[in-house]
Amino acid sequence: QAILFWQAETFRMMYKLVADAIAKWGPEGAHPTDYLMVFFPGNRDATSTFDISDEAKAGLTPKQQKMLETRRHMIYVHSKMAVFDDEYIIIGSANINQRSMDGARDSEIAVGCAEEGYEEADDVLPQGQVSGFRLSVWAEHLGCYDPLFLRPHDPECAAKVRAMAQANWDAYVSPELQPLPHGHLMTYPYNIQSDGGIEPVCEYFPDHEAAKASIMAARPDEMLQLLTT
């Protein structure tokens, strides 16, 4: 819960910066989610049939029984990767933060790859191996390829991806058993305001109400705050 609280505070800060930049420089009518989006992967198996005996069902934990009922679960990915303008990619153990990049704190290992022979041009991104890798990742998470994906900096592409991820979230939380229509990527349950403010879409993560897994969480007490910052 402490980590979820600080995560929300981090995104609150980032969205406020984007909203302030839009207010100062435009474009008029733009929204912070046009430039910054938060997703997470999940799955919902609505097609498989399970032949489980009553005896086996009786031995399931409450969490397992809930998963059998809803056929959904979040996917935990411990991955550190960033792609910059289809020109540079970094993959490894390093976080993109001070303690990983300082060089005098945490020990890390990472590989960075740059697109060779690329000449910068207005509104045109390189289409080499870095771009190809990003497109393969997008295809895995969104379940398809779209020519718009060649232009991740285009607001139309951002709107397309956001709509696909929102459709996945809607299917994930639906009371009716249904598969996710576009791969695995879902919008994170934040409601982003035009001024950069953040509100939770729902109080708890689906199927984790009993554990009180709050999406925004509460500020930890002083001891936990010292341990998580």
Sequence and secondary structure as in RCSB ss.txt:
>XXXX:A:sequence
QAILFWQAETFRMMYKLVADAIAKWGPEGAHPTDYLMVFFPGNRDATSTFDISDEAKAGLTPKQQKMLETRRHMI
YVHSKMAVFDDEYIIIGSANINQRSMDGARDSEIAVGCAEEGYEEADDVLPQGQVSGFRLSVWAEHLGCYDPLFL
RPHDPECAAKVRAMAQANWDAYVSPELQPLPHGHLMTYPYNIQSDGGIEPVCEYFPDHEAAKASIMAARPDEMLQ
LLTT
>XXXX:A:secstr
 HHHHHHHHHHHHHHHHHHHHHHHH  TT  GGGT   EEEEEE  S      HHHHHTS HHHHHHHHH EEE 
     EEEETTTEEEEES  SSHHHHSSSSS   EEEEE TT   BTTB   SHHHHHHHHHHHHHHSS  GGGG
 TTSHHHHHHHHHHHHHHHHHHH SS    SSTTEEE SEEE TTS EEESSSB TT TTTT BSS     HHHH
HHH 
